[in-house]
Amino acid sequence: MKNRTGFLLAIMMFFEYFIWGAWYVTMGTYMGEHLHASGFQIGAAYSALAIATMISPFFVGLIADRFFAAQRIMGVLHLVGGALLFLATKIENNDAFYWIILAYSLLYMPTIALSNNVAFTQMNNPGKQFPWIRVFGTLGWIVAGLFISKLGIERTSSTFYMAAAVSAGLGLFSFVLPHTPPKAAADNVTASKALGAAAFVLFRNRPYLIFFIAAILVCIPLSFYYGFANPFLNEIGFSNAAGKMTLGQVSEAVFILAIPFLFNRIGVKKMILLGMTAWILRYLCFAYGNIDTGTWMLYAGIILHGVCYDFFFVTGYMYTEKKAGEKIKNAAQGLFTFATYGLGMFIGTGFSGYIVDQHKNGQLHNWQQIWFVPAYIALGVLLYFILFFKEKKEA
């Protein structure tokens, strides 16, 4: 891969995830303050991305990959998406806001797969080159949070304006990315292939089935963090919450380096158990943390994101690939994403919104009781996994 190509791909990844980090983290706070949204309405808005995650494989596999150059359709999607993000700031009704976010999510989520496709197509050694390109995506998310904090726009519609402007810019930039031609229609891609149905054979393996169910269930506590960590931190007076929450992405980037060494050394079960334990600790930190003597617990809850995410989801993707083998690994990864960030998050966003509403008193929430709920769920999933998952270390 040429240096110029790598430079273009790094810029693409940086802004691809900058957009996501710019509006997603603080949307719950924005909805609560400007739209006076309930917890359930905030959860519904976050569920839009889960719905899009379930639908986007069909769009990418059945339409985009077969008939359009990846960089061009990505450009169009980001341009239209930027317009929708701008429109979202003009909406004052929660129902209308939900439909705008759903429409935007349906446009944005396919660009994740398309940007990966553009990157992989240009690489002669993806195994070594892709991580160095993808890390710029994490940097983009971090910089977005730092910008929001530095500009003091966390509670305002300016986060959407910023995301809209960058989306429009990336849309135009996409047209100068290296050409990534459509795949031949003769590939005979079907709806079942796009979903990853070929990977259903993995469910015959009992350990993997146990893990797969746990992965869906653990997305319920995950949705509490994505949807309500920022509103929680702002409500209790934790200054510059969006900027400080980027420590979670820094932690994610650091801990991911440890995974290749630990995966074969301690085994998949212990790694996943470490990840699940971190979920419990995170929510206990949030439950007992405060801005006086317990500030360190708030920071700990944020920084634990690296262990929570990497040791469960990144390990899960690696475990899925090992179990699937070369023939169906792409289908297996697609199915795993559909089940977790699609189905699991869809369930979790609705449930988390309901729980938040149940513990609201006037304009304030009983956050300690709220955070106990995902902690208990994570504990339940942990016990389930300990009791039923039996896998040899070398799996």
Phi and psi in degrees as a GROMACS rama.xvg file:
@    title "Ramachandran Plot"
@    xaxis  label "Phi"
@    yaxis  label "Psi"
@TYPE xy
-71.0572  154.55  LYS-2
-61.221  -39.7883  ASN-3
-62.7303  -41.164  ARG-4
-63.1956  -45.0416  THR-5
-60.8627  -38.0416  GLY-6
-63.4311  -44.8146  PHE-7
-63.6947  -41.9839  LEU-8
-66.4026  -37.6187  LEU-9
-63.8215  -42.7384  ALA-10
-61.5702  -44.3357  ILE-11
-56.5199  -49.1894  MET-12
-65.0132  -40.2674  MET-13
-57.374  -50.3806  PHE-14
-78.4429  -26.5805  PHE-15
-57.8249  -43.588  GLU-16
-93.3932  -19.0148  TYR-17
-59.7725  -44.6886  PHE-18
-57.6775  -49.4745  ILE-19
-60.8915  -48.3844  TRP-20
-66.1345  -25.4079  GLY-21
-71.2634  -36.96  ALA-22
-108.749  -27.9941  TRP-23
-72.1871  -43.8673  TYR-24
-64.4108  -41.5782  VAL-25
-100.558  4.3278  THR-26
-59.994  -39.7039  MET-27
-61.3862  -41.8744  GLY-28
-64.4603  -44.4568  THR-29
-60.0784  -45.678  TYR-30
-64.9104  -40.2162  MET-31
-65.0042  -39.5626  GLY-32
-86.7001  -37.44  GLU-33
-98.6725  -31.6843  HIS-34
-106.346  -3.27554  LEU-35
51.1795  43.7516  HIS-36
-74.0012  148.837  ALA-37
-79.8963  169.792  SER-38
-60.3372  -39.7832  GLY-39
-64.7745  -38.715  PHE-40
-67.737  -36.9912  GLN-41
-65.5695  -44.6686  ILE-42
-59.962  -39.4438  GLY-43
-63.2032  -40.6404  ALA-44
-62.8026  -40.0889  ALA-45
-71.0565  -25.842  TYR-46
-68.3562  -20.1173  SER-47
-57.8445  -39.0037  ALA-48
-68.9571  -33.1362  LEU-49
-66.9313  -42.4054  ALA-50
-60.867  -43.9509  ILE-51
-63.5743  -35.8884  ALA-52
-62.4789  -36.4253  THR-53
-74.3019  -28.6389  MET-54
-91.1859  -33.4956  ILE-55
-58.0863  -33.2939  SER-56
-60.2138  -33.2181  PRO-57
-69.7454  -41.0201  PHE-58
-65.0442  -46.3711  PHE-59
-69.3126  -45.8008  VAL-60
-74.2976  -36.8177  GLY-61
-94.6757  -22.661  LEU-62
-122.633  -63.7136  ILE-63
-60.1329  -50.9722  ALA-64
-65.8899  -24.2111  ASP-65
-95.0341  -26.8119  ARG-66
-124.799  -10.7363  PHE-67
-133.721  147.628  PHE-68
-65.3039  132.155  ALA-69
-58.3976  -42.7491  ALA-70
-69.2524  -29.1845  GLN-71
-75.1001  -45.0663  ARG-72
-68.1783  -31.5355  ILE-73
-63.7024  -39.6357  MET-74
-61.3901  -45.554  GLY-75
-63.8493  -44.4774  VAL-76
-61.5586  -40.7474  LEU-77
-70.9257  -35.193  HIS-78
-65.3904  -48.343  LEU-79
-66.3022  -38.0407  VAL-80
-61.8807  -39.8428  GLY-81
-60.0687  -39.9608  GLY-82
-64.0175  -39.3024  ALA-83
-68.4652  -38.1968  LEU-84
-63.335  -38.8628  LEU-85
-64.5558  -43.0213  PHE-86
-62.714  -33.1887  LEU-87
-59.1454  -30.3029  ALA-88
-74.1252  -15.1334  THR-89
-94.1904  -3.53995  LYS-90
-90.9114  134.825  ILE-91
-117.957  2.92293  GLU-92
-112.226  130.968  ASN-93
-62.2114  -38.9548  ASN-94
-63.9198  -45.7561  ASP-95
-64.8572  -38.7197  ALA-96
-61.6103  -40.9952  PHE-97
-58.5637  -45.1303  TYR-98
-67.5816  -33.792  TRP-99
-66.1712  -44.7758  ILE-100
-66.5567  -37.7035  ILE-101
-63.0428  -46.2978  LEU-102
-60.4769  -43.5712  ALA-103
-62.9324  -44.4185  TYR-104
-61.0371  -37.6083  SER-105
-65.5399  -25.3359  LEU-106
-86.6182  -37.173  LEU-107
-75.646  -45.4811  TYR-108
-58.0136  -38.9646  MET-109
-60.9643  -25.1333  PRO-110
-69.9899  -20.9991  THR-111
-63.2783  -50.9759  ILE-112
-66.0698  -38.7462  ALA-113
-66.0075  -40.7371  LEU-114
-66.012  -38.0673  SER-115
-63.6253  -39.6942  ASN-116
-63.0788  -44.9168  ASN-117
-59.1986  -43.9656  VAL-118
-66.1052  -50.2028  ALA-119
-61.5713  -36.6759  PHE-120
-63.5953  -31.062  THR-121
-88.0283  -5.90478  GLN-122
-98.4991  138.659  MET-123
-94.6439  -11.4  ASN-124
-145.616  74.3175  ASN-125
-56.8517  -35.7328  PRO-126
-57.7552  -37.3814  GLY-127
-92.9155  -34.4748  LYS-128
-85.9067  -35.6236  GLN-129
-62.9388  -43.2665  PHE-130
-56.7529  -35.7321  PRO-131
-71.5373  -28.093  TRP-132
-80.0866  -43.6633  ILE-133
-65.3533  -28.0907  ARG-134
-63.151  -24.1887  VAL-135
-67.5017  -25.1707  PHE-136
-64.7256  -44.934  GLY-137
-61.6663  -40.6552  THR-138
-62.6729  -37.8464  LEU-139
-61.9878  -43.8736  GLY-140
-61.3016  -43.3139  TRP-141
-63.7668  -46.0922  ILE-142
-63.6179  -37.4516  VAL-143
-59.284  -45.8878  ALA-144
-63.588  -39.7031  GLY-145
-67.4298  -37.5849  LEU-146
-62.3936  -46.1859  PHE-147
-59.1862  -43.1981  ILE-148
-67.4634  -45.4691  SER-149
-64.5552  -39.3494  LYS-150
-82.8114  -10.9886  LEU-151
66.4195  38.3608  GLY-152
-111.863  16.6756  ILE-153
-58.3246  -34.9685  GLU-154
-98.4282  9.25168  ARG-155
-115.784  171.892  THR-156
-75.1427  -6.6366  SER-157
-63.0491  -24.706  SER-158
-62.63  -38.0121  THR-159
-71.6416  -37.2291  PHE-160
-61.6978  -43.2922  TYR-161
-62.8864  -45.5461  MET-162
-63.9718  -38.5711  ALA-163
-64.2814  -43.1913  ALA-164
-64.1028  -43.5405  ALA-165
-68.7521  -36.1362  VAL-166
-61.7621  -44.3906  SER-167
-63.529  -40.9674  ALA-168
-63.8754  -43.3086  GLY-169
-67.2518  -33.218  LEU-170
-59.645  -45.5417  GLY-171
-68.6181  -41.7459  LEU-172
-62.2334  -31.6454  PHE-173
-58.5526  -29.8163  SER-174
-73.151  -11.8917  PHE-175
-104.844  4.32456  VAL-176
-70.5504  158.058  LEU-177
-54.2465  140.691  PRO-178
-64.5383  130.138  HIS-179
-125.256  93.6749  THR-180
-66.5969  157.314  PRO-181
-66.3205  150.978  PRO-182
-74.0544  154.157  LYS-183
-61.9192  137.986  ALA-184
-60.9385  -20.8447  ALA-185
-70.0337  -6.80114  ALA-186
-62.449  -16.5206  ASP-187
57.3374  50.5827  ASN-188
-77.2228  129.226  VAL-189
-115.783  171.192  THR-190
-60.8605  -39.0088  ALA-191
-67.0653  -35.7926  SER-192
-68.1929  -40.7028  LYS-193
-62.4084  -35.9169  ALA-194
-73.0485  -27.0053  LEU-195
94.5354  28.2689  GLY-196
-62.0762  -24.5413  ALA-197
-61.3065  -21.9801  ALA-198
-83.7045  -3.67908  ALA-199
-58.32  -22.5557  PHE-200
-60.7036  -23.7702  VAL-201
-64.7173  -23.0633  LEU-202
-71.0327  -11.4023  PHE-203
-70.9498  -19.3777  ARG-204
-89.4055  111.617  ASN-205
-59.4948  -44.8148  ARG-206
-57.9819  -40.6453  PRO-207
-68.5441  -38.2442  TYR-208
-61.4658  -43.1618  LEU-209
-60.8003  -45.0867  ILE-210
-62.993  -42.9742  PHE-211
-61.0045  -42.9744  PHE-212
-64.6792  -42.0885  ILE-213
-61.8031  -37.6769  ALA-214
-63.7606  -39.8918  ALA-215
-66.1136  -44.6876  ILE-216
-66.5708  -35.8474  LEU-217
-72.7763  -14.7837  VAL-218
-70.2321  -16.7538  CYS-219
-67.248  -53.524  ILE-220
-62.9371  -31.9291  PRO-221
-59.2088  -40.4788  LEU-222
-66.5702  -28.3143  SER-223
-61.2357  -42.4967  PHE-224
-67.9585  -49.364  TYR-225
-62.6049  -40.5766  TYR-226
-85.7672  -31.0026  GLY-227
-129.034  -0.275751  PHE-228
-65.2428  -44.3984  ALA-229
-67.1156  -46.2405  ASN-230
-58.8717  -38.473  PRO-231
-60.8528  -50.4333  PHE-232
-64.7544  -38.0962  LEU-233
-68.9871  -38.9227  ASN-234
-65.6386  -35.3699  GLU-235
-87.4665  0.665354  ILE-236
89.4662  23.6375  GLY-237
-80.2283  104.934  PHE-238
-66.2196  148.08  SER-239
49.8188  47.0305  ASN-240
-59.4189  -41.7182  ALA-241
-61.6223  -42.0751  ALA-242
-65.9577  -42.2769  GLY-243
-69.9583  -28.4479  LYS-244
-68.0348  -16.5664  MET-245
-66.994  -15.9324  THR-246
-59.8793  -26.8103  LEU-247
-64.0792  -39.513  GLY-248
-72.9511  -35.1402  GLN-249
-61.766  -45.1969  VAL-250
-59.972  -41.5521  SER-251
-60.7118  -43.3564  GLU-252
-66.4719  -34.9048  ALA-253
-72.9194  -48.8883  VAL-254
-70.1936  -24.7666  PHE-255
-64.7442  -24.4613  ILE-256
-67.7134  -25.11  LEU-257
-83.0187  -17.7359  ALA-258
-63.2486  -46.7905  ILE-259
-58.3564  -32.4907  PRO-260
-76.0874  -35.1644  PHE-261
-85.9951  -27.3899  LEU-262
-56.7686  -46.8773  PHE-263
-89.0843  -17.0605  ASN-264
-83.4929  -44.6333  ARG-265
-109.531  -10.6575  ILE-266
92.4702  155.548  GLY-267
-65.3585  -36.7963  VAL-268
-63.0084  -47.0938  LYS-269
-66.6319  -35.4103  LYS-270
-65.4682  -44.8385  MET-271
-67.0511  -36.345  ILE-272
-64.076  -38.1016  LEU-273
-62.4172  -42.5168  LEU-274
-61.8777  -44.7529  GLY-275
-65.9061  -38.3694  MET-276
-62.7415  -37.3405  THR-277
-64.3355  -34.8681  ALA-278
-59.9727  -45.6854  TRP-279
-62.7234  -46.8607  ILE-280
-62.3004  -39.4553  LEU-281
-58.5081  -48.5685  ARG-282
-75.1819  -26.8005  TYR-283
-68.7301  -36.9993  LEU-284
-62.1805  -43.331  CYS-285
-66.9094  -37.7613  PHE-286
-65.3968  -38.3049  ALA-287
-104.039  -6.03991  TYR-288
-76.3854  156.769  GLY-289
-155.151  175.232  ASN-290
-90.0208  6.6084  ILE-291
-103.9  -93.497  ASP-292
-85.0515  -13.5199  THR-293
-109.16  23.4001  GLY-294
-60.0401  -37.0138  THR-295
-60.9076  -29.6285  TRP-296
-71.2439  -35.2464  MET-297
-64.886  -43.7134  LEU-298
-63.4198  -40.7506  TYR-299
-62.3726  -41.9056  ALA-300
-61.1361  -36.9292  GLY-301
-71.4803  -47.8147  ILE-302
-66.4218  -29.4394  ILE-303
-64.1703  -10.0064  LEU-304
-55.8138  -36.7012  HIS-305
-60.8523  -44.4964  GLY-306
-69.9378  -44.2176  VAL-307
-56.2029  -50.8245  CYS-308
-76.7633  -53.0524  TYR-309
-64.6357  -46.5506  ASP-310
-74.9498  -14.145  PHE-311
-106.378  -58.2258  PHE-312
-78.1346  -45.5117  PHE-313
-64.4276  -43.922  VAL-314
-60.5373  -38.1781  THR-315
-62.3378  -41.4195  GLY-316
-64.3895  -40.1318  TYR-317
-67.3591  -41.962  MET-318
-63.381  -41.8639  TYR-319
-61.2675  -43.2473  THR-320
-65.4027  -40.0553  GLU-321
-65.1118  -41.0239  LYS-322
-71.1159  -33.2966  LYS-323
-77.1181  -40.2673  ALA-324
82.4006  178.555  GLY-325
-65.433  -38.0491  GLU-326
-64.5884  -45.0364  LYS-327
-117.186  19.1391  ILE-328
-64.5733  -38.0289  LYS-329
-65.791  -42.5442  ASN-330
-62.9554  -40.1099  ALA-331
-65.8992  -41.9078  ALA-332
-65.2651  -39.526  GLN-333
-63.7949  -40.8259  GLY-334
-66.7596  -40.2557  LEU-335
-63.1185  -42.2942  PHE-336
-65.1447  -43.5547  THR-337
-58.4748  -42.792  PHE-338
-73.8418  -34.6922  ALA-339
-90.7998  -69.362  THR-340
-72.6705  -12.1657  TYR-341
-97.1958  -82.8806  GLY-342
-62.2867  -49.7871  LEU-343
-60.9262  -45.7975  GLY-344
-69.6798  -31.8381  MET-345
-63.0342  -44.318  PHE-346
-64.7773  -45.9141  ILE-347
-65.7453  -39.2011  GLY-348
-65.6  -41.2314  THR-349
-66.2883  -43.3772  GLY-350
-67.2872  -43.2166  PHE-351
-63.6278  -39.8792  SER-352
-62.1475  -40.2353  GLY-353
-62.9373  -45.0263  TYR-354
-63.856  -41.538  ILE-355
-61.578  -41.3009  VAL-356
-64.7984  -34.2967  ASP-357
-69.4092  -17.3979  GLN-358
-119.665  36.0177  HIS-359
-108.113  133.167  LYS-360
-126.736  100.06  ASN-361
71.125  -123.236  GLY-362
-95.3439  -5.43587  GLN-363
-110.712  161.988  LEU-364
-120.222  152.775  HIS-365
-89.2754  83.9311  ASN-366
-66.9087  -29.9603  TRP-367
-61.2069  -45.8388  GLN-368
-66.7067  -35.0024  GLN-369
-63.0255  -47.2235  ILE-370
-72.3371  -21.6007  TRP-371
-63.4902  -32.6292  PHE-372
-63.184  -54.6453  VAL-373
-63.9685  -28.6684  PRO-374
-64.782  -42.9506  ALA-375
-65.9026  -40.1391  TYR-376
-63.67  -45.3121  ILE-377
-61.448  -38.6344  ALA-378
-63.7904  -41.565  LEU-379
-62.3144  -43.3142  GLY-380
-65.2129  -38.7402  VAL-381
-60.0799  -47.3535  LEU-382
-64.8268  -41.8291  LEU-383
-58.0166  -43.5542  TYR-384
-68.2139  -41.7471  PHE-385
-61.3152  -42.2502  ILE-386
-73.9534  -36.0032  LEU-387
-111.921  -18.9533  PHE-388
-86.5626  115.359  PHE-389
-125.038  105.62  LYS-390
-140.026  138.853  GLU-391
-67.9945  151.387  LYS-392
-55.7694  -38.7865  LYS-393
-78.7581  -2.24458  GLU-394
